[in-house]
Amino acid sequence: MAEWSKAPDSSSGLRERAWVQIPLLTLFFFYFCTFHIFICHFSKYLQTS
């Protein structure tokens, strides 16, 4: 009968970390892009007034 290792599965830890990091990176990228577009687009109007 095979004995199972008592050590936690390292692949499950990586999956859980990716499950948290990917949405956070996506949100960060989304907010960074919208902020950058907002600044670039509206800076023209702010300079003319």
C-alpha positions as a Markdown table, in Angstrom:
| # | Residue | x | y | z |
|---|---|---|---|---|
| 1 | Met | 0.0 | 0.0 | 0.0 |
| 2 | Ala | 1.5 | 3.4 | -1.0 |
| 3 | Glu | 2.0 | 6.0 | 1.6 |
| 4 | Trp | 1.0 | 9.5 | 0.9 |
| 5 | Ser | 3.4 | 12.4 | 1.7 |
| 6 | Lys | 2.5 | 14.6 | 4.6 |
| 7 | Ala | 3.9 | 17.6 | 2.8 |
| 8 | Pro | 1.3 | 19.9 | 1.3 |
| 9 | Asp | 0.9 | 19.8 | -2.4 |
| 10 | Ser | 3.1 | 22.6 | -3.9 |
| 11 | Ser | 1.0 | 22.8 | -7.1 |
| 12 | Ser | -2.2 | 23.6 | -5.2 |
| 13 | Gly | -0.4 | 26.5 | -3.4 |
| 14 | Leu | 0.7 | 27.9 | -6.8 |
| 15 | Arg | -2.8 | 27.6 | -8.1 |
| 16 | Glu | -4.3 | 29.4 | -5.1 |
| 17 | Arg | -1.7 | 32.1 | -5.4 |
| 18 | Ala | -2.4 | 32.5 | -9.2 |
| 19 | Trp | -6.1 | 32.6 | -8.4 |
| 20 | Val | -5.5 | 35.6 | -6.2 |
| 21 | Gln | -2.8 | 37.4 | -8.2 |
| 22 | Ile | -4.3 | 37.2 | -11.7 |
| 23 | Pro | -7.5 | 39.2 | -10.8 |
| 24 | Leu | -5.5 | 41.7 | -8.8 |
| 25 | Leu | -3.1 | 42.3 | -11.7 |
| 26 | Thr | -6.0 | 42.5 | -14.1 |
| 27 | Leu | -7.7 | 45.2 | -11.9 |
| 28 | Phe | -4.5 | 47.1 | -11.4 |
| 29 | Phe | -3.9 | 47.0 | -15.2 |
| 30 | Phe | -7.5 | 48.1 | -15.9 |
| 31 | Tyr | -7.3 | 51.0 | -13.5 |
| 32 | Phe | -3.9 | 52.1 | -14.6 |
| 33 | Cys | -5.0 | 52.2 | -18.3 |
| 34 | Thr | -8.2 | 54.1 | -17.5 |
| 35 | Phe | -6.3 | 56.6 | -15.4 |
| 36 | His | -3.7 | 57.0 | -18.1 |
| 37 | Ile | -6.4 | 57.5 | -20.8 |
| 38 | Phe | -8.2 | 59.9 | -18.6 |
| 39 | Ile | -5.1 | 62.0 | -18.0 |
| 40 | Cys | -4.0 | 62.0 | -21.7 |
| 41 | His | -7.4 | 62.7 | -23.1 |
| 42 | Phe | -8.5 | 65.4 | -20.7 |
| 43 | Ser | -5.2 | 67.2 | -20.4 |
| 44 | Lys | -5.9 | 68.8 | -23.8 |
| 45 | Tyr | -9.1 | 70.4 | -22.4 |
| 46 | Leu | -7.4 | 71.4 | -19.1 |
| 47 | Gln | -4.6 | 73.2 | -21.0 |
| 48 | Thr | -6.9 | 75.2 | -23.3 |
| 49 | Ser | -9.1 | 76.6 | -20.4 |
